[in-house]
């Protein structure tokens, strides 16, 4: 695209010779006899660059540069000055002149080079300005998107928190929990409830990954257990009474979603009449801890993760419970915040903490520094199911 050059000089010989030279280089040329005349030309013509003499009657080149800085600061200006007015040249450069040339210009190729360089610099500045504006628009859009996402996540967090159970006191039994998400939305989930006069059901699940997709799976879990409870009370299904069946149902439904998500889980049922615990585990780590007056130990069990394989099989185990005990369940995020390097050392440390705090979740929270504002690397869920006083 051909550039348009405005030549401002009160000397017609100089003005016309410069104009003729620039036309030979395929520039579009406009001329002005004075600074005031230059503004008249600029009102009528789009100019890419100006060549201005500093010494002109009326408004000088310096004064015109001051006007340009206020009225059209993006216009590049090359000043032309006699050798004896170097102070004016310094002022012109401070006012933003792109270059200066000394009269008389013996080789007009120098002028062509100066114009080319100034136009290139202006083009780069315009591109940079356009790029900055583009970034600012994108950043503004990104901020709006992030604000909307945060609002959505906060709403999702409120829904998730409402899905969690309130502390439960059922006769001699007490159930409570703590949840510390690494993000606004948690991939950990837990629940406990009385199914009938004799059955107390509880579970903990740790969904793979973080964020909204993992949180969505926790909604599926809540919905599934709600449907199974409803079916039980209607008399159409007793699956809730069989831990392995529950894990089978979750496994098949999770695979059917196509979310490419899996979870680890421990599902337990306490029969308060017989004093037994029936449970099934789906690859959960660490295993729940049974705390009695004699100390703390991990409940035995193993199994495949839930939602990975259609042919996964889950087993139901049964054990007798003492008169007084605490069953504590944790998601694997609890192990990540421990200082020990080996898994066996972490699990041993967790047993020691549980014994020292008598299975109290507030005490464990304080000892693990979870009641501060420190971020946790992974979601941490804790549940305690207790009977009697330890």
Protein Blocks (a to p, Z undefined) as FASTA:
>chain_A
ZZddddddfblklmmmmmmmmmmnopacdddfbfklmmmmmmmpccfbdcddfbdghjaf
klmmmmmmmmmmmbccdddddfklmmmmmmmmmnopabdcddddfblmlmmmmmmmmmmm
mmmmmmmmmmmmmmmmmmmmmmmmmmmmmmmmmmmmmmmmmmpccdddehjaccdddddd
fbfbdcbdcddddfblmlccddddddehedjllmmmmmmmmmmmmmmmmmmmnopacklm
mmklmmmmmmmmmmmnonopacddddddddfknopacdddehiacddddddfkbccdded
ddddehkamkbccddddddddfbdcdddddfklmmmpmbfbfklmmmmmmmmmmmnnopa
klmmmmnopmbmbdcfbdcddddddehjZZ
